Amino acid sequence: MIRALAVRVPLFHRDGMHTLAFSYKQSPEASLVQSRAKFLAVVALSIGTLLIASAPSQAQDDMRARGDRACGVDAKRVCKKFNGQGDMVMLSCFQQNKVRLSRSCSKFLTSIGQLH
């Protein structure tokens, strides 16, 4: 089965607007190639989107690991009653007890803009 397609394209010229019309016939093989190309484009776009979406998550995991190394002891020593209540609660405890924090924790929190 051969499909035909007619296309009208407006052309702008200094004498006014003209219309260019053309048509072509598409073979089934060409249709199959286009379908495969569209499918592969969708797959590539999906994979790219997943890779881009995972990048911030990786950065957040790295930041969390750095925070655990710098402030883990302080979390257990200064803010142990807030363990398991979430990051914002722990951060609030760190901010309220900034004079009691270790040098590494204080430096880390200052570097990420959470301690002044």
Backbone as JSON Lines, residues from 0, in Angstrom:
{"i":0,"aa":"M","n":[0.84,-1.17,0.0],"ca":[0.0,0.0,0.0],"c":[0.89,1.24,0.0]}
{"i":1,"aa":"I","n":[0.66,2.11,-0.92],"ca":[1.43,3.33,-1.02],"c":[0.54,4.49,-0.61]}
{"i":2,"aa":"R","n":[1.05,5.29,0.32],"ca":[0.29,6.44,0.78],"c":[0.77,7.68,0.06]}
{"i":3,"aa":"A","n":[-0.13,8.58,-0.2],"ca":[0.23,9.85,-0.84],"c":[-0.02,10.98,0.15]}
{"i":4,"aa":"L","n":[0.8,11.97,0.06],"ca":[0.68,13.11,0.96],"c":[0.82,14.38,0.14]}
{"i":5,"aa":"A","n":[-0.09,15.29,0.33],"ca":[-0.02,16.59,-0.34],"c":[0.23,17.66,0.71]}
{"i":6,"aa":"V","n":[1.13,18.57,0.42],"ca":[1.5,19.6,1.38],"c":[1.43,20.96,0.7]}
{"i":7,"aa":"R","n":[0.89,21.95,1.39],"ca":[0.88,23.33,0.92],"c":[1.69,24.16,1.9]}
{"i":8,"aa":"V","n":[2.65,24.87,1.37],"ca":[3.53,25.67,2.2],"c":[3.41,27.13,1.77]}
{"i":9,"aa":"P","n":[3.1,28.04,2.69],"ca":[3.03,29.45,2.31],"c":[4.44,30.02,2.13]}
{"i":10,"aa":"L","n":[4.64,30.74,1.08],"ca":[5.92,31.4,0.82],"c":[5.7,32.9,0.85]}
{"i":11,"aa":"F","n":[6.56,33.61,1.48],"ca":[6.45,35.05,1.56],"c":[7.48,35.66,0.6]}
{"i":12,"aa":"H","n":[7.01,36.49,-0.24],"ca":[7.85,37.13,-1.24],"c":[7.56,38.61,-1.21]}
{"i":13,"aa":"R","n":[8.48,39.42,-1.67],"ca":[8.26,40.86,-1.6],"c":[7.05,41.31,-2.42]}
{"i":14,"aa":"D","n":[6.63,40.5,-3.39],"ca":[5.44,40.84,-4.2],"c":[4.15,40.37,-3.54]}
{"i":15,"aa":"G","n":[4.23,39.69,-2.41],"ca":[3.05,39.17,-1.73],"c":[3.27,37.73,-1.34]}
{"i":16,"aa":"M","n":[2.21,37.09,-0.85],"ca":[2.32,35.72,-0.39],"c":[1.92,34.77,-1.51]}
{"i":17,"aa":"H","n":[2.72,33.75,-1.73],"ca":[2.43,32.71,-2.7],"c":[2.36,31.38,-1.97]}
{"i":18,"aa":"T","n":[1.76,30.4,-2.58],"ca":[1.67,29.08,-1.98],"c":[2.4,28.08,-2.87]}
{"i":19,"aa":"L","n":[3.24,27.3,-2.25],"ca":[3.96,26.25,-2.95],"c":[3.27,24.94,-2.57]}
{"i":20,"aa":"A","n":[2.89,24.16,-3.53],"ca":[2.23,22.88,-3.26],"c":[3.05,21.76,-3.89]}
{"i":21,"aa":"F","n":[3.19,20.67,-3.17],"ca":[3.85,19.51,-3.72],"c":[3.27,18.27,-3.07]}
{"i":22,"aa":"S","n":[3.53,17.13,-3.67],"ca":[3.04,15.87,-3.11],"c":[4.09,14.8,-3.36]}
{"i":23,"aa":"Y","n":[4.02,13.76,-2.55],"ca":[4.92,12.63,-2.75],"c":[4.19,11.38,-2.31]}
{"i":24,"aa":"K","n":[4.72,10.26,-2.77],"ca":[4.15,8.97,-2.41],"c":[5.13,8.26,-1.49]}
{"i":25,"aa":"Q","n":[4.58,7.62,-0.49],"ca":[5.41,6.95,0.51],"c":[5.17,5.45,0.42]}
{"i":26,"aa":"S","n":[6.26,4.7,0.33],"ca":[6.13,3.25,0.26],"c":[5.99,2.68,1.67]}
{"i":27,"aa":"P","n":[5.52,1.45,1.82],"ca":[5.39,0.84,3.15],"c":[6.75,0.71,3.85]}
{"i":28,"aa":"E","n":[7.82,0.49,3.08],"ca":[9.13,0.37,3.69],"c":[9.54,1.69,4.34]}
{"i":29,"aa":"A","n":[9.25,2.79,3.66],"ca":[9.58,4.1,4.21],"c":[8.78,4.36,5.49]}
{"i":30,"aa":"S","n":[7.53,3.92,5.49],"ca":[6.69,4.09,6.67],"c":[7.25,3.29,7.85]}
{"i":31,"aa":"L","n":[7.72,2.09,7.58],"ca":[8.31,1.25,8.63],"c":[9.59,1.89,9.18]}
{"i":32,"aa":"V","n":[10.4,2.43,8.29],"ca":[11.63,3.09,8.72],"c":[11.3,4.3,9.59]}
{"i":33,"aa":"Q","n":[10.31,5.08,9.18],"ca":[9.91,6.25,9.97],"c":[9.37,5.82,11.33]}
{"i":34,"aa":"S","n":[8.58,4.75,11.38],"ca":[8.04,4.27,12.64],"c":[9.16,3.85,13.58]}
{"i":35,"aa":"R","n":[10.14,3.14,13.04],"ca":[11.27,2.72,13.86],"c":[12.09,3.92,14.33]}
{"i":36,"aa":"A","n":[12.27,4.88,13.46],"ca":[13.04,6.07,13.83],"c":[12.32,6.84,14.94]}
{"i":37,"aa":"K","n":[11.01,6.96,14.84],"ca":[10.23,7.64,15.88],"c":[10.33,6.88,17.2]}
{"i":38,"aa":"F","n":[10.23,5.56,17.13],"ca":[10.32,4.74,18.34],"c":[11.69,4.92,19.0]}
{"i":39,"aa":"L","n":[12.75,4.85,18.21],"ca":[14.1,5.01,18.77],"c":[14.3,6.41,19.34]}
{"i":40,"aa":"A","n":[13.71,7.41,18.71],"ca":[13.81,8.78,19.23],"c":[13.12,8.88,20.58]}
{"i":41,"aa":"V","n":[11.96,8.26,20.72],"ca":[11.25,8.28,21.99],"c":[12.04,7.54,23.07]}
{"i":42,"aa":"V","n":[12.63,6.41,22.72],"ca":[13.43,5.65,23.67],"c":[14.65,6.48,24.11]}
{"i":43,"aa":"A","n":[15.33,7.1,23.15],"ca":[16.51,7.91,23.47],"c":[16.12,9.1,24.36]}
{"i":44,"aa":"L","n":[15.01,9.74,24.05],"ca":[14.54,10.86,24.87],"c":[14.2,10.4,26.28]}
{"i":45,"aa":"S","n":[13.58,9.25,26.4],"ca":[13.22,8.71,27.72],"c":[14.47,8.4,28.54]}
{"i":46,"aa":"I","n":[15.45,7.78,27.92],"ca":[16.68,7.46,28.63],"c":[17.4,8.73,29.05]}
{"i":47,"aa":"G","n":[17.46,9.7,28.14],"ca":[18.09,10.98,28.47],"c":[17.41,11.67,29.63]}
{"i":48,"aa":"T","n":[16.09,11.64,29.64],"ca":[15.33,12.26,30.73],"c":[15.62,11.56,32.05]}
{"i":49,"aa":"L","n":[15.69,10.25,32.04],"ca":[16.0,9.51,33.27],"c":[17.4,9.83,33.78]}
{"i":50,"aa":"L","n":[18.35,9.95,32.88],"ca":[19.72,10.26,33.3],"c":[19.8,11.66,33.89]}
{"i":51,"aa":"I","n":[19.13,12.6,33.27],"ca":[19.14,13.97,33.77],"c":[18.43,14.06,35.11]}
{"i":52,"aa":"A","n":[17.33,13.33,35.25],"ca":[16.57,13.37,36.5],"c":[17.34,12.74,37.65]}
{"i":53,"aa":"S","n":[18.21,11.78,37.35],"ca":[18.95,11.12,38.43],"c":[20.15,11.93,38.89]}
{"i":54,"aa":"A","n":[20.61,12.88,38.1],"ca":[21.78,13.68,38.48],"c":[21.57,14.47,39.76]}
{"i":55,"aa":"P","n":[20.45,15.21,39.93],"ca":[20.26,15.92,41.19],"c":[20.18,14.98,42.39]}
{"i":56,"aa":"S","n":[19.61,13.82,42.19],"ca":[19.51,12.85,43.27],"c":[20.9,12.41,43.72]}
{"i":57,"aa":"Q","n":[21.79,12.19,42.76],"ca":[23.17,11.8,43.09],"c":[23.86,12.91,43.86]}
{"i":58,"aa":"A","n":[23.67,14.15,43.43],"ca":[24.29,15.29,44.11],"c":[23.75,15.41,45.54]}
{"i":59,"aa":"Q","n":[22.46,15.17,45.69],"ca":[21.86,15.25,47.02],"c":[22.4,14.13,47.92]}
{"i":60,"aa":"D","n":[22.57,12.94,47.36],"ca":[23.14,11.83,48.13],"c":[24.57,12.14,48.55]}
{"i":61,"aa":"D","n":[25.35,12.75,47.66],"ca":[26.73,13.12,48.01],"c":[26.75,14.16,49.12]}
{"i":62,"aa":"M","n":[25.84,15.13,49.05],"ca":[25.76,16.17,50.08],"c":[25.37,15.55,51.42]}
{"i":63,"aa":"R","n":[24.44,14.61,51.38],"ca":[24.02,13.94,52.61],"c":[25.18,13.16,53.23]}
{"i":64,"aa":"A","n":[25.96,12.48,52.39],"ca":[27.1,11.71,52.9],"c":[28.14,12.64,53.53]}
{"i":65,"aa":"R","n":[28.4,13.79,52.88],"ca":[29.33,14.75,53.46],"c":[28.81,15.27,54.8]}
{"i":66,"aa":"G","n":[27.5,15.54,54.87],"ca":[26.91,16.01,56.12],"c":[26.97,14.97,57.21]}
{"i":67,"aa":"D","n":[26.76,13.71,56.85],"ca":[26.85,12.64,57.85],"c":[28.26,12.51,58.41]}
{"i":68,"aa":"R","n":[29.25,12.63,57.53],"ca":[30.65,12.55,57.99],"c":[30.98,13.73,58.89]}
{"i":69,"aa":"A","n":[30.54,14.93,58.5],"ca":[30.9,16.13,59.26],"c":[30.11,16.27,60.55]}
{"i":70,"aa":"C","n":[28.83,15.88,60.54],"ca":[27.95,16.18,61.67],"c":[27.36,14.96,62.37]}
{"i":71,"aa":"G","n":[27.76,13.77,61.95],"ca":[27.18,12.56,62.54],"c":[27.39,12.48,64.05]}
{"i":72,"aa":"V","n":[28.57,12.8,64.5],"ca":[28.87,12.74,65.95],"c":[28.04,13.79,66.69]}
{"i":73,"aa":"D","n":[27.93,14.99,66.1],"ca":[27.15,16.05,66.73],"c":[25.66,15.69,66.8]}
{"i":74,"aa":"A","n":[25.18,15.0,65.77],"ca":[23.78,14.59,65.78],"c":[23.51,13.66,66.96]}
{"i":75,"aa":"K","n":[24.46,12.77,67.24],"ca":[24.3,11.83,68.35],"c":[24.57,12.48,69.71]}
{"i":76,"aa":"R","n":[25.48,13.44,69.74],"ca":[25.88,14.05,70.99],"c":[24.99,15.24,71.37]}
{"i":77,"aa":"V","n":[24.76,16.16,70.44],"ca":[24.07,17.41,70.75],"c":[22.56,17.31,70.5]}
{"i":78,"aa":"C","n":[22.18,16.6,69.44],"ca":[20.77,16.6,69.03],"c":[20.17,15.2,68.99]}
{"i":79,"aa":"K","n":[20.61,14.32,69.89],"ca":[20.16,12.92,69.83],"c":[18.66,12.76,70.03]}
{"i":80,"aa":"K","n":[18.01,13.66,70.75],"ca":[16.56,13.5,70.96],"c":[15.76,13.8,69.69]}
{"i":81,"aa":"F","n":[16.42,14.37,68.66],"ca":[15.74,14.69,67.4],"c":[16.03,13.68,66.29]}
{"i":82,"aa":"N","n":[16.84,12.65,66.59],"ca":[17.14,11.63,65.58],"c":[15.85,11.0,65.06]}
{"i":83,"aa":"G","n":[15.78,10.84,63.77],"ca":[14.62,10.21,63.15],"c":[13.44,11.14,62.91]}
{"i":84,"aa":"Q","n":[13.58,12.42,63.23],"ca":[12.47,13.35,63.05],"c":[12.59,14.17,61.76]}
{"i":85,"aa":"G","n":[13.62,13.89,60.98],"ca":[13.77,14.57,59.7],"c":[14.91,15.56,59.68]}
{"i":86,"aa":"D","n":[15.33,15.87,58.46],"ca":[16.49,16.74,58.27],"c":[16.26,18.16,58.78]}
{"i":87,"aa":"M","n":[15.09,18.7,58.56],"ca":[14.83,20.08,58.95],"c":[14.82,20.24,60.47]}
{"i":88,"aa":"V","n":[14.33,19.24,61.17],"ca":[14.32,19.28,62.63],"c":[15.76,19.22,63.14]}
{"i":89,"aa":"M","n":[16.57,18.33,62.54],"ca":[17.97,18.21,62.94],"c":[18.73,19.49,62.62]}
{"i":90,"aa":"L","n":[18.49,20.08,61.46],"ca":[19.14,21.33,61.09],"c":[18.78,22.44,62.08]}
{"i":91,"aa":"S","n":[17.53,22.49,62.46],"ca":[17.1,23.49,63.44],"c":[17.83,23.3,64.77]}
{"i":92,"aa":"C","n":[18.0,22.07,65.2],"ca":[18.74,21.79,66.43],"c":[20.2,22.23,66.29]}
{"i":93,"aa":"F","n":[20.82,21.92,65.14],"ca":[22.19,22.35,64.91],"c":[22.29,23.88,64.99]}
{"i":94,"aa":"Q","n":[21.35,24.57,64.37],"ca":[21.39,26.04,64.35],"c":[21.21,26.62,65.76]}
{"i":95,"aa":"Q","n":[20.36,26.0,66.56],"ca":[20.13,26.49,67.91],"c":[21.31,26.18,68.84]}
{"i":96,"aa":"N","n":[22.09,25.18,68.49],"ca":[23.22,24.76,69.33],"c":[24.56,24.97,68.62]}
{"i":97,"aa":"K","n":[24.66,26.0,67.81],"ca":[25.85,26.16,66.97],"c":[27.14,26.33,67.78]}
{"i":98,"aa":"V","n":[27.06,26.85,68.97],"ca":[28.29,27.0,69.77],"c":[28.78,25.66,70.31]}
{"i":99,"aa":"R","n":[27.92,24.65,70.33],"ca":[28.31,23.32,70.85],"c":[28.75,22.36,69.75]}
{"i":100,"aa":"L","n":[28.66,22.8,68.47],"ca":[28.99,21.91,67.35],"c":[30.49,21.76,67.18]}
{"i":101,"aa":"S","n":[30.88,20.62,66.65],"ca":[32.3,20.39,66.35],"c":[32.72,21.31,65.21]}
{"i":102,"aa":"R","n":[34.02,21.48,65.08],"ca":[34.55,22.35,64.03],"c":[34.14,21.85,62.64]}
{"i":103,"aa":"S","n":[34.2,20.54,62.42],"ca":[33.87,20.0,61.09],"c":[32.4,20.23,60.74]}
{"i":104,"aa":"C","n":[31.52,20.05,61.69],"ca":[30.09,20.25,61.45],"c":[29.8,21.73,61.22]}
{"i":105,"aa":"S","n":[30.37,22.57,62.04],"ca":[30.17,24.01,61.89],"c":[30.67,24.49,60.53]}
{"i":106,"aa":"K","n":[31.84,24.01,60.11],"ca":[32.41,24.38,58.83],"c":[31.53,23.89,57.68]}
{"i":107,"aa":"F","n":[31.04,22.66,57.75],"ca":[30.18,22.11,56.71],"c":[28.89,22.91,56.59]}
{"i":108,"aa":"L","n":[28.22,23.16,57.72],"ca":[26.96,23.9,57.68],"c":[27.15,25.33,57.19]}
{"i":109,"aa":"T","n":[28.26,25.93,57.53],"ca":[28.56,27.28,57.04],"c":[28.8,27.24,55.53]}
{"i":110,"aa":"S","n":[29.51,26.23,55.04],"ca":[29.83,26.14,53.61],"c":[28.59,25.96,52.75]}
{"i":111,"aa":"I","n":[27.54,25.36,53.29],"ca":[26.32,25.18,52.5],"c":[25.27,26.25,52.82]}
{"i":112,"aa":"G","n":[25.67,27.25,53.6],"ca":[24.79,28.38,53.86],"c":[23.71,28.13,54.89]}
{"i":113,"aa":"Q","n":[23.91,27.16,55.77],"ca":[22.89,26.85,56.77],"c":[23.26,27.31,58.18]}
{"i":114,"aa":"L","n":[24.44,27.86,58.31],"ca":[24.88,28.33,59.62],"c":[25.62,29.64,59.41]}
{"i":115,"aa":"H","n":[25.26,30.64,60.19],"ca":[25.86,31.98,60.02],"c":[26.63,32.36,61.25]}
